[in-house]
Amino acid sequence: MESMKNIYKESLFQSISKGEVVLWAGAGLSLYAGLPSGARLREILYEGLTPLEKEEVRKNSDLSHLADEICKLKGNRNYIIKVLTSTFTKDFSSTETHKIISKIPHFRNIITTNYDRLFENAYGNKLNLIFSDNHTPYIDDKKVNLFKIHGDLSDPDSIIITKSDYNRFFENDTEQNTIWNIIKGIVATKSILFIGYNLEDSNVEVIFNKIKNKTGENGKECYFVAPYIPPIKSVNLEKANIHPISLTGEKFFEELIEYLRKNITKNFENKYISSDVYSEFIGNFDLKSEIEVNSSIGKNIVKNLTGIEGKDTKIEMTFSVSKSFDEINNKVNNLISIGDISEEKTINKEMLSSFNLDINGISYRNIDDIKSIKFALLPCFDKKIDVVFENGKEINDINLKVIPLNIIGRKAKVIAQFYGNKLEIVFYPSTNREIETIFSYTISKEISNISKQILFFELIKCLSMRQLFSIYVDGKRTFEGRFGKEASFLSPKNEFYLTYFKKLKEIEKLGNFRFSNININDVTPKNHNLLEIVIAKFKNKPIKKRSPQILLKPKSFDYTAYKNNFDLNFTQNLGDIVIHNQTFKIGEITTQISDAFISNYEEIISDRTKSPIIESRSKRALITFNNLKQHT
């Protein structure tokens, strides 16, 4: 029997996780809150009668018959309604189980025979209350619909408690009862979970029989959860196609929540539940997710799972390394115990025997979802800062992270990122007890703002010049210092970039336009020379070129006349030149060299080459422009 109980429970959990179950709740579900069972309510009604009235009713009759007798005795329902109101509208000792249920949006329809307001208190405005035919037009699929089929104390005429009430609702007036017809439509396509009911209650048997008559032999499975179900009762339930599960309501919902936490992500990815149900469920655990509902691949995509801002987030990762990889296992143990993660450590999937990643108890990823695990320490500082140098240079909104690489050895890495660029500084203790540093930086592959990029290169320049600097966090100065000689290596490469981008900025001002999407691989000495030509063209000023070399076409004339110094005026048409997706009309330029000579004269005379190379003995040339039109 125990094995069957587990089979039924697993089957029920699966159906609930796919949104395929209607919750049908009885009085037993509210006992933990200090509310009475049906049997205890019968006693309360009886105990409130006068001695003479008690002689006129049967004390041991069931609740509905007793209520019927009391109504006939008193001639109205006022006494019963007064007792129900005082019993079920008092403060509850607890609402914990109902709060757990309210975290399960998979239940879109709840049917209850209870008079209390535990569900209303737990769900708040997420609940749509239905207890009369007048409410049915307002059934809302976006909310959880609570059908109180025994009525609500806010409307005494809706209360069903006497035998006559039951007959009217379930037997004589069924076809005209709008609520009951809606319920029939719901349970025709859903499984039913009965919980909080006593099988000794004759009214429960009426409900079971009514459901069975309406759904027939081909109806969906039903489940009955109770703390203890006698074997003979289990057999009777099975005959009615109702699967018994022996559990308390509190324990059942605790286990259900845990099951849903482990399976919610997979169920959404496999399209068993809607995005609304998924988002609401994880939201109940202070999480949010970026999702993609994709119909082309037949699966939904969960891109991430993160904590809601201002809420605590607990991330728990468990894994085990296969025994065949003991060496890796030892390294991981040392890594965790010592905290030495100078570089990312990677464990490939084939080395693992298990893996689970839970966030606030929600299972996010398992071994089927990963290719590898990478280990890296989280930053101990991660904020935006402003840096001010002693020469007045100021750079704002730098994203700064400080990451400890070795907890014991005090090795750390500082990463400064802004405008797509990254500067890394590694600090580590040296043998002479001094702190040494290693500098490196990477430039954004595509640059869209020249001014911001210049700021980055000026930052590097100031650091390499060992300028004193101050760091401000949230407007307050938190650090002051300067780097040692190790930073000077940054200077040579950076100086070229700084000069290059300053020329780009000058051209932007001269041409009244903006460069964009500059590929850093196109920032070359060749393009640097072209930038100088473009600037000179805009200003209509000659260019003084150092160490000119001009390759002329072979000609049949006496090269001996040009062996020594001679004047050269060499004109060529550069036409349009394109730099970083901008076109500039340059046209004709003339290169003037007053002390020109053929540098490969001997090769020309001995016929080892045909094309003369003209250079300047003073290594100077003057370039002038023959027209004025520039940028297009």
C-alpha positions as CSV (number, residue, x, y, z in Angstrom):
1,M,0.0,0.0,0.0
2,E,2.9,2.4,0.8
3,S,4.3,1.9,-2.7
4,M,0.9,2.6,-4.3
5,K,0.5,5.8,-2.1
6,N,3.9,7.0,-3.5
7,I,2.8,6.2,-7.1
8,Y,-0.4,8.1,-6.6
9,K,1.3,11.0,-5.0
10,E,3.9,11.2,-7.8
11,S,1.1,11.1,-10.4
12,L,-0.8,13.8,-8.6
13,F,2.2,16.0,-8.3
14,Q,2.9,15.7,-12.0
15,S,-0.7,16.6,-12.9
16,I,-0.7,19.6,-10.5
17,S,2.7,20.8,-12.0
18,K,1.0,20.9,-15.4
19,G,-2.0,22.8,-14.2
20,E,-4.3,19.9,-14.6
21,V,-5.9,19.6,-11.2
22,V,-8.8,21.3,-9.4
23,L,-8.5,21.7,-5.6
24,W,-11.6,20.6,-3.7
25,A,-11.2,21.6,0.0
26,G,-13.2,20.5,3.1
27,A,-13.3,21.5,6.7
28,G,-10.3,19.2,7.7
29,L,-8.0,21.6,5.8
30,S,-8.8,24.4,8.2
31,L,-8.4,22.4,11.5
32,Y,-4.8,23.7,11.9
33,A,-6.2,27.2,12.1
34,G,-8.3,26.4,15.1
35,L,-11.5,26.0,13.1
36,P,-14.0,23.1,13.8
37,S,-14.5,20.0,11.9
38,G,-18.0,19.1,10.7
39,A,-18.5,16.9,13.8
40,R,-17.3,19.6,16.1
41,L,-19.6,22.2,14.4
42,R,-22.5,19.8,15.1
43,E,-21.6,19.8,18.8
44,I,-21.3,23.6,18.9
45,L,-24.8,23.9,17.3
46,Y,-26.2,21.4,19.8
47,E,-24.5,22.9,22.9
48,G,-25.9,26.3,22.1
49,L,-29.5,25.1,22.4
50,T,-31.6,25.4,25.6
51,P,-32.2,22.2,27.7
52,L,-35.8,22.0,26.4
53,E,-34.6,22.4,22.7
54,K,-32.0,19.7,23.2
55,E,-34.8,17.3,24.1
56,E,-36.5,18.0,20.7
57,V,-33.5,17.2,18.5
58,R,-31.3,14.1,18.0
59,K,-27.8,14.8,19.4
60,N,-26.1,12.2,17.4
61,S,-27.6,12.9,14.0
62,D,-25.2,14.2,11.3
63,L,-24.7,17.9,10.8
64,S,-27.1,18.5,8.0
65,H,-29.9,16.6,9.7
66,L,-29.3,18.4,13.0
67,A,-29.3,21.7,11.3
68,D,-32.6,20.7,9.6
69,E,-34.2,19.8,12.9
70,I,-33.0,23.1,14.6
71,C,-34.4,25.2,11.7
72,K,-37.8,23.4,12.1
73,L,-37.7,23.8,15.8
74,K,-36.9,27.5,15.8
75,G,-38.9,28.2,12.7
76,N,-36.0,30.0,10.9
77,R,-32.2,29.9,10.2
78,N,-31.2,32.8,12.4
79,Y,-29.7,30.8,15.2
80,I,-27.6,28.7,12.8
81,I,-26.3,31.7,10.9
82,K,-25.4,33.5,14.2
83,V,-23.4,30.4,15.4
84,L,-21.7,30.1,12.0
85,T,-20.7,33.7,12.0
86,S,-19.3,33.7,15.5
87,T,-17.4,30.5,14.8
88,F,-15.9,31.2,11.4
89,T,-15.2,35.0,11.4
90,K,-13.0,35.1,14.5
91,D,-9.3,35.5,14.4
92,F,-7.4,32.5,13.1
93,S,-4.6,31.0,15.1
94,S,-2.6,30.4,11.8
95,T,-3.1,30.7,8.0
96,E,0.2,29.1,7.1
97,T,-1.0,26.1,5.0
98,H,-3.4,28.4,3.0
99,K,-0.5,30.8,2.4
100,I,1.5,27.9,1.0
101,I,-1.4,27.0,-1.2
102,S,-1.6,30.6,-2.4
103,K,2.0,30.3,-3.7
104,I,0.8,27.6,-6.1
105,P,-0.7,29.4,-9.1
106,H,-1.2,26.0,-10.8
107,F,-4.5,25.8,-9.0
108,R,-6.6,28.1,-11.1
109,N,-9.9,26.8,-9.7
110,I,-10.6,26.0,-6.0
111,I,-13.8,24.5,-4.8
112,T,-14.6,24.5,-1.1
113,T,-17.5,23.5,1.2
114,N,-15.9,25.6,4.0
115,Y,-17.5,28.8,5.5
116,D,-14.2,30.4,6.7
117,R,-12.2,33.0,4.9
118,L,-8.8,31.4,5.1
119,F,-8.4,31.3,1.3
120,E,-9.6,34.9,0.9
121,N,-7.1,36.1,3.5
122,A,-4.2,34.1,2.0
123,Y,-4.8,35.1,-1.6
124,G,-5.9,38.7,-1.2
125,N,-6.8,40.4,-4.5
126,K,-5.5,37.5,-6.5
127,L,-8.8,35.7,-5.8
128,N,-12.1,35.8,-7.5
129,L,-14.9,34.8,-5.1
130,I,-17.9,33.0,-6.5
131,F,-20.8,31.7,-4.3
132,S,-24.0,32.7,-6.2
133,D,-25.2,32.6,-9.7
134,N,-24.9,36.4,-9.9
135,H,-21.1,36.0,-9.6
136,T,-20.6,33.7,-12.6
137,P,-20.4,36.4,-15.3
138,Y,-17.3,37.8,-13.5
139,I,-15.3,34.6,-13.5
140,D,-11.7,35.8,-14.3
141,D,-9.2,33.4,-15.9
142,K,-6.4,35.8,-14.8
143,K,-7.3,35.2,-11.2
144,V,-7.8,32.1,-9.1
145,N,-11.5,31.3,-8.9
146,L,-12.8,30.2,-5.5
147,F,-16.1,28.5,-5.7
148,K,-17.7,28.4,-2.2
149,I,-20.5,25.9,-3.0
150,H,-21.9,26.0,0.6
151,G,-22.2,29.8,0.4
152,D,-20.6,32.7,2.1
153,L,-21.5,34.2,5.5
154,S,-21.6,37.7,3.9
155,D,-24.9,36.4,2.3
156,P,-26.8,34.3,4.8
157,D,-29.3,33.2,2.1
158,S,-26.4,31.5,0.2
159,I,-25.5,29.2,3.1
160,I,-26.0,25.5,2.6
161,I,-26.0,23.5,5.8
162,T,-29.3,21.7,6.3
163,K,-30.4,18.5,4.6
164,S,-33.0,20.5,2.7
165,D,-30.2,22.9,1.4
166,Y,-28.2,19.9,0.1
167,N,-31.2,18.4,-1.6
168,R,-32.0,21.6,-3.3
169,F,-28.4,22.2,-4.5
170,F,-27.3,18.7,-5.5
171,E,-30.5,16.9,-6.5
172,N,-33.6,18.8,-7.2
173,D,-32.3,22.0,-8.9
174,T,-29.0,20.9,-10.5
175,E,-29.8,21.7,-14.1
176,Q,-30.9,25.2,-13.2
177,N,-27.9,25.8,-10.9
178,T,-25.4,27.9,-12.9
179,I,-22.5,27.5,-10.5
180,W,-22.9,23.7,-10.4
181,N,-23.0,23.6,-14.3
182,I,-19.8,25.6,-14.4
183,I,-18.1,23.3,-12.0
184,K,-19.2,20.3,-14.1
185,G,-17.5,21.9,-17.1
186,I,-14.3,22.4,-15.1
187,V,-14.0,18.9,-13.6
188,A,-14.8,17.3,-16.9
189,T,-11.3,18.1,-18.1
190,K,-9.4,18.2,-14.9
191,S,-8.4,15.8,-12.2
192,I,-9.8,16.6,-8.7
193,L,-7.9,16.7,-5.4
194,F,-10.2,16.2,-2.5
195,I,-8.5,17.2,0.8
196,G,-9.9,18.0,4.2
197,Y,-12.8,15.6,4.1
198,N,-14.0,12.8,6.5
199,L,-15.3,9.7,4.7
200,E,-17.8,9.2,7.5
201,D,-19.6,12.4,6.4
202,S,-22.7,11.5,4.3
203,N,-22.4,14.7,2.4
204,V,-19.0,13.7,1.1
205,E,-20.5,10.6,-0.4
206,V,-23.1,12.8,-2.1
207,I,-20.4,14.9,-3.7
208,F,-18.4,11.9,-4.9
209,N,-21.4,10.3,-6.4
210,K,-22.4,13.5,-8.1
211,I,-19.0,13.9,-9.7
212,K,-18.8,10.3,-10.8
213,N,-22.3,10.5,-12.4
214,K,-21.3,13.6,-14.3
215,T,-17.9,12.6,-15.5
216,G,-18.6,8.9,-16.2
217,E,-16.2,6.0,-16.4
218,N,-13.9,8.0,-18.7
219,G,-13.5,10.9,-16.4
220,K,-10.2,12.2,-15.2
221,E,-8.5,10.6,-12.1
222,C,-9.5,11.9,-8.7
223,Y,-7.4,11.8,-5.5
224,F,-8.3,11.8,-1.9
225,V,-5.8,13.0,0.7
226,A,-6.4,12.4,4.4
227,P,-4.2,11.7,7.5
228,Y,-5.4,8.1,7.8
229,I,-7.5,6.1,5.4
230,P,-8.6,2.7,6.6
231,P,-7.9,-0.2,4.2
232,I,-11.6,-0.9,3.6
233,K,-12.2,2.8,2.8
234,S,-9.2,2.7,0.4
235,V,-10.8,-0.2,-1.5
236,N,-14.1,1.7,-1.8
237,L,-12.4,4.8,-3.1
238,E,-10.4,2.8,-5.7
239,K,-13.7,1.3,-6.9
240,A,-14.9,4.9,-7.5
241,N,-11.7,5.7,-9.4
242,I,-10.5,7.9,-6.5
243,H,-6.9,7.3,-5.5
244,P,-6.2,7.4,-1.7
245,I,-3.1,9.2,-0.3
246,S,-2.5,9.0,3.4
247,L,-1.0,12.4,4.4
248,T,-1.9,15.4,6.5
249,G,-2.9,18.5,4.5
250,E,0.1,20.4,5.9
251,K,2.6,17.7,5.0
252,F,1.0,17.2,1.5
253,F,1.4,20.9,0.5
254,E,4.9,21.1,2.0
255,E,6.0,18.2,-0.2
256,L,4.1,19.6,-3.2
257,I,5.8,23.0,-3.0
258,E,9.2,21.3,-2.9
259,Y,8.3,19.2,-6.0
260,L,7.1,22.3,-7.9
261,R,10.3,24.1,-7.0
262,K,12.4,21.3,-8.5
263,N,10.3,21.1,-11.7
264,I,8.9,24.5,-12.4
265,T,11.7,25.5,-14.9
266,K,11.5,22.3,-16.9
267,N,7.7,22.4,-16.9
268,F,7.7,25.9,-18.4
269,E,10.4,25.1,-20.9
270,N,8.4,22.1,-22.0
271,K,5.2,24.3,-22.3
272,Y,3.2,22.5,-19.7
273,I,2.4,25.8,-18.0
274,S,1.9,29.3,-19.1
275,S,4.4,32.1,-18.7
276,D,1.9,33.8,-16.2
277,V,1.9,30.7,-13.9
278,Y,5.7,30.4,-14.2
279,S,6.4,34.1,-13.4
280,E,3.9,34.1,-10.5
281,F,5.3,31.0,-8.9
282,I,9.0,32.1,-9.0
283,G,7.8,35.6,-7.9
284,N,6.4,34.1,-4.8
285,F,10.0,33.2,-3.9
286,D,11.3,36.7,-4.7
287,L,12.6,35.8,-8.1
288,K,12.2,37.1,-11.7
289,S,13.2,35.7,-15.0
290,E,13.8,36.8,-18.6
291,I,12.0,34.4,-20.7
292,E,11.3,33.8,-24.4
293,V,8.1,32.0,-25.6
294,N,9.3,30.3,-28.7
295,S,6.9,28.3,-30.9
296,S,9.3,27.5,-33.7
297,I,11.4,25.0,-31.6
298,G,8.5,23.7,-29.5
299,K,10.0,24.9,-26.2
300,N,10.1,28.0,-24.1
301,I,13.5,29.5,-23.1
302,V,14.5,30.6,-19.6
303,K,17.3,33.0,-20.2
304,N,18.1,33.8,-16.6
305,L,16.7,33.6,-13.0
306,T,17.6,36.5,-10.7
307,G,16.5,37.9,-7.4
308,I,14.0,40.7,-7.1
309,E,15.8,44.0,-6.1
310,G,15.8,44.6,-2.4
311,K,15.1,40.9,-1.6
312,D,17.6,38.3,-0.3
313,T,18.8,35.8,-2.9
314,K,20.2,32.4,-1.9
315,I,22.1,30.6,-4.6
316,E,23.0,27.0,-3.9
317,M,25.1,24.8,-6.3
318,T,25.7,21.1,-5.6
319,F,27.8,18.8,-7.7
320,S,30.0,15.7,-7.5
321,V,33.0,14.7,-9.5
322,S,33.2,11.2,-10.9
323,K,35.6,8.9,-9.0
324,S,37.6,8.4,-12.2
325,F,38.7,12.1,-11.8
326,D,40.2,12.0,-8.3
327,E,42.8,14.5,-9.2
328,I,40.2,17.1,-10.3
329,N,38.3,16.3,-7.1
330,N,41.3,17.1,-5.0
331,K,42.0,20.4,-6.9
332,V,38.4,21.5,-6.3
333,N,38.6,20.7,-2.6
334,N,41.8,22.7,-2.3
335,L,40.2,25.5,-4.3
336,I,37.2,25.7,-2.0
337,S,39.2,25.4,1.2
338,I,42.1,27.7,0.3
339,G,40.2,30.1,-1.9
340,D,43.0,30.3,-4.6
341,I,41.3,31.2,-7.9
342,S,43.9,33.2,-9.6
343,E,42.5,32.1,-12.9
344,E,39.2,30.6,-13.8
345,K,39.0,26.9,-13.0
346,T,36.9,24.7,-15.3
347,I,35.4,21.3,-14.8
348,N,34.0,19.8,-17.9
349,K,30.6,18.0,-17.9
350,E,32.2,14.5,-18.6
351,M,34.0,14.9,-15.2
352,L,30.7,15.3,-13.3
353,S,28.4,12.6,-11.9
354,S,25.8,15.1,-10.7
355,F,25.0,18.9,-10.8
356,N,22.2,21.1,-9.5
357,L,21.9,24.8,-9.3
358,D,19.1,26.2,-7.1
359,I,18.1,29.8,-6.6
360,N,15.9,30.5,-3.6
361,G,15.0,26.8,-3.7
362,I,13.9,27.0,-7.4
363,S,15.8,24.4,-9.5
364,Y,17.3,26.4,-12.3
365,R,19.8,24.1,-14.0
366,N,20.9,20.4,-13.8
367,I,23.6,18.3,-15.4
368,D,21.7,18.1,-18.7
369,D,21.8,21.9,-19.1
370,I,25.5,22.5,-18.7
371,K,28.8,22.0,-20.6
372,S,31.1,22.8,-17.8
373,I,31.5,24.6,-14.4
374,K,33.8,27.6,-14.1
375,F,35.0,28.9,-10.8
376,A,35.8,32.5,-10.1
377,L,35.6,34.5,-6.9
378,L,32.9,37.3,-6.8
379,P,34.1,40.9,-6.4
380,C,34.3,42.3,-2.9
381,F,33.8,45.8,-4.3
382,D,31.6,46.5,-7.4
383,K,30.6,50.2,-7.8
384,K,31.0,53.2,-10.1
385,I,33.7,55.6,-9.1
386,D,35.2,58.9,-10.2
387,V,38.9,59.5,-10.5
388,V,40.6,62.9,-10.2
389,F,44.4,63.3,-11.0
390,E,46.7,66.0,-9.6
391,N,47.0,67.6,-13.1
392,G,43.2,68.3,-13.1
393,K,42.2,65.4,-15.4
394,E,38.9,63.8,-14.2
395,I,37.2,60.6,-15.4
396,N,33.7,59.8,-14.2
397,D,31.5,56.7,-14.0
398,I,34.2,54.1,-14.1
399,N,32.9,50.6,-13.2
400,L,35.4,49.3,-10.7
401,K,35.5,45.8,-9.3
402,V,38.0,44.4,-6.8
403,I,38.3,40.6,-6.9
404,P,40.3,38.6,-4.3
405,L,42.3,35.9,-6.1
406,N,43.7,34.3,-3.1
407,I,42.1,34.7,0.3
408,I,45.2,33.6,2.3
409,G,47.9,35.2,0.1
410,R,46.1,38.5,-0.3
411,K,46.4,38.4,-4.1
412,A,43.7,40.6,-5.8
413,K,42.7,41.9,-9.1
414,V,41.2,45.3,-9.9
415,I,39.1,45.7,-13.0
416,A,38.2,49.2,-14.3
417,Q,35.7,49.3,-17.1
418,F,34.2,52.2,-19.0
419,Y,33.2,53.1,-22.5
420,G,33.8,49.4,-23.5
421,N,37.5,49.5,-22.4
422,K,39.0,47.5,-19.6
423,L,42.1,48.1,-17.4
424,E,43.3,45.2,-15.2
425,I,45.7,45.6,-12.3
426,V,46.8,42.5,-10.3
427,F,48.3,43.1,-6.9
428,Y,50.4,40.4,-5.2
429,P,52.9,40.2,-2.4
430,S,56.6,39.9,-3.5
431,T,59.5,38.2,-1.7
432,N,60.6,41.4,-0.1
433,R,57.2,42.0,1.4
434,E,56.3,44.8,-0.9
435,I,53.2,44.8,-3.0
436,E,53.9,44.4,-6.7
437,T,51.5,45.1,-9.6
438,I,50.9,43.8,-13.1
439,F,49.1,46.2,-15.5
440,S,47.2,45.3,-18.7
441,Y,44.4,46.9,-20.7
442,T,42.2,46.1,-23.6
443,I,40.5,48.5,-25.9
444,S,37.0,48.3,-27.1
445,K,36.8,46.6,-30.5
446,E,34.3,49.1,-31.8
447,I,34.3,52.7,-30.7
448,S,31.4,55.0,-31.2
449,N,32.4,58.1,-29.1
450,I,35.8,59.8,-29.8
451,S,35.7,62.1,-26.7
452,K,35.1,59.2,-24.3
453,Q,37.8,57.2,-25.9
454,I,40.2,60.0,-25.5
455,L,39.4,60.1,-21.7
456,F,40.3,56.4,-21.4
457,F,43.7,57.0,-23.1
458,E,44.3,60.0,-20.9
459,L,43.6,57.9,-17.8
460,I,46.2,55.4,-19.0
461,K,48.6,58.2,-19.6
462,C,48.1,59.7,-16.1
463,L,48.7,56.3,-14.5
464,S,51.8,55.7,-16.6
465,M,53.2,59.2,-15.5
466,R,52.6,58.1,-11.9
467,Q,50.2,61.0,-11.3
468,L,48.7,61.2,-7.8
469,F,45.0,60.4,-8.0
470,S,42.0,60.4,-5.8
471,I,39.0,57.9,-6.0
472,Y,35.5,59.1,-5.2
473,V,32.6,56.8,-4.3
474,D,29.1,58.2,-4.0
475,G,30.6,61.7,-3.9
476,K,33.1,60.9,-1.1
477,R,36.9,60.6,-1.4
478,T,37.7,57.1,-0.3
479,F,41.3,56.6,-1.6
480,E,44.4,58.5,-2.7
481,G,47.6,57.2,-4.1
482,R,49.9,56.7,-7.1
483,F,51.3,53.7,-8.9
484,G,55.0,52.8,-9.0
485,K,57.3,52.3,-12.0
486,E,55.5,49.2,-13.1
487,A,52.8,51.5,-14.7
488,S,55.3,53.2,-17.0
489,F,55.2,50.4,-19.5
490,L,51.7,51.5,-20.5
491,S,53.0,54.7,-22.1
492,P,54.4,53.8,-25.6
493,K,51.4,52.1,-27.1
494,N,49.0,54.4,-25.4
495,E,50.7,57.5,-26.7
496,F,50.0,56.5,-30.3
497,Y,46.3,55.8,-29.6
498,L,45.9,59.1,-27.7
499,T,47.5,61.1,-30.6
500,Y,45.4,59.2,-33.1
501,F,42.1,59.8,-31.5
502,K,42.9,63.5,-30.8
503,K,43.4,63.8,-34.6
504,L,40.0,62.2,-35.1
505,K,38.4,64.7,-32.7
506,E,40.1,67.6,-34.6
507,I,38.7,66.3,-37.9
508,E,35.2,66.0,-36.3
509,K,35.4,69.7,-35.3
510,L,36.8,70.8,-38.7
511,G,34.2,68.8,-40.7
512,N,31.3,69.3,-38.4
513,F,30.4,65.6,-38.3
514,R,31.0,62.5,-36.1
515,F,32.9,59.3,-36.6
516,S,31.1,56.2,-35.4
517,N,31.7,52.4,-35.1
518,I,35.5,52.7,-35.4
519,N,37.1,49.3,-35.6
520,I,40.2,49.4,-33.4
521,N,42.0,47.1,-35.9
522,D,41.8,50.0,-38.4
523,V,43.8,52.3,-36.1
524,T,47.1,52.0,-37.9
525,P,50.2,54.1,-38.6
526,K,49.1,54.2,-42.3
527,N,45.7,55.7,-41.4
528,H,47.5,58.0,-39.0
529,N,49.4,59.5,-41.9
530,L,46.2,59.9,-43.9
531,L,44.6,61.7,-40.9
532,E,47.4,64.3,-41.1
533,I,46.7,64.8,-44.8
534,V,43.0,65.3,-44.1
535,I,43.6,67.8,-41.3
536,A,46.0,69.8,-43.6
537,K,43.5,69.7,-46.4
538,F,40.8,71.1,-44.1
539,K,43.2,73.9,-43.0
540,N,44.6,74.4,-46.5
541,K,48.1,74.3,-45.0
542,P,51.2,72.5,-46.3
543,I,52.4,69.3,-44.5
544,K,56.0,68.9,-43.5
545,K,56.7,65.3,-44.0
546,R,59.8,63.6,-42.4
547,S,61.9,61.0,-44.2
548,P,59.9,61.0,-47.5
549,Q,60.3,58.2,-50.0
550,I,58.8,58.5,-53.5
551,L,58.8,55.6,-55.9
552,L,58.9,56.8,-59.5
553,K,57.9,54.9,-62.6
554,P,60.9,53.7,-64.8
555,K,61.8,56.2,-67.5
556,S,64.4,56.1,-70.4
557,F,66.6,59.1,-69.6
558,D,70.0,59.9,-68.2
559,Y,69.8,59.2,-64.5
560,T,73.4,60.6,-64.0
561,A,72.0,64.1,-64.1
562,Y,70.1,63.3,-60.9
563,K,72.9,61.6,-59.1
564,N,73.5,64.6,-56.8
565,N,71.0,67.1,-55.2
566,F,68.2,68.4,-57.4
567,D,64.8,70.0,-56.9
568,L,61.7,67.8,-57.1
569,N,58.1,68.8,-57.6
570,F,56.1,65.6,-57.7
571,T,52.3,65.8,-58.4
572,Q,49.9,63.0,-57.8
573,N,46.1,62.7,-57.6
574,L,45.0,61.0,-54.4
575,G,41.3,61.4,-55.4
576,D,39.1,60.2,-52.5
577,I,40.4,58.6,-49.4
578,V,38.2,56.6,-46.9
579,I,39.0,56.5,-43.2
580,H,36.7,54.8,-40.7
581,N,33.7,54.9,-43.2
582,Q,34.2,58.6,-43.9
583,T,35.1,59.8,-47.4
584,F,37.4,62.8,-48.0
585,K,38.1,64.4,-51.3
586,I,41.8,65.2,-51.4
587,G,42.5,65.6,-55.1
588,E,46.0,66.6,-56.3
589,I,48.9,67.0,-54.0
590,T,52.4,68.2,-54.8
591,T,55.4,66.9,-52.9
592,Q,58.4,69.3,-52.9
593,I,61.9,68.2,-52.1
594,S,64.7,70.8,-52.4
595,D,67.6,68.4,-51.8
596,A,66.3,65.3,-53.6
597,F,68.5,62.4,-54.7
598,I,68.1,58.9,-56.0
599,S,68.7,56.6,-53.0
600,N,69.0,53.5,-55.2
601,Y,71.1,55.1,-57.9
602,E,73.7,52.2,-58.0
603,E,70.9,49.6,-58.5
604,I,69.5,51.7,-61.3
605,I,72.9,52.1,-63.1
606,S,73.7,48.4,-62.8
607,D,70.2,47.4,-64.1
608,R,69.4,45.6,-60.8
609,T,66.1,47.6,-60.6
610,K,64.1,49.9,-62.9
611,S,62.2,52.1,-60.5
612,P,64.1,55.0,-58.8
613,I,63.4,55.9,-55.2
614,I,63.6,59.6,-54.4
615,E,64.6,60.7,-50.9
616,S,65.7,63.9,-49.2
617,R,69.1,64.4,-47.8
618,S,67.7,66.6,-45.0
619,K,64.9,64.1,-44.6
620,R,62.3,66.7,-45.2
621,A,59.5,67.3,-47.8
622,L,56.7,69.8,-48.2
623,I,53.2,68.6,-49.4
624,T,50.8,71.2,-50.7
625,F,47.2,70.9,-52.1
626,N,46.1,72.0,-55.6
627,N,42.3,72.4,-54.8
628,L,40.2,73.2,-51.8
629,K,37.2,70.8,-51.6
630,Q,37.4,68.4,-48.7
631,H,34.9,66.1,-46.9
632,T,31.8,64.6,-48.6
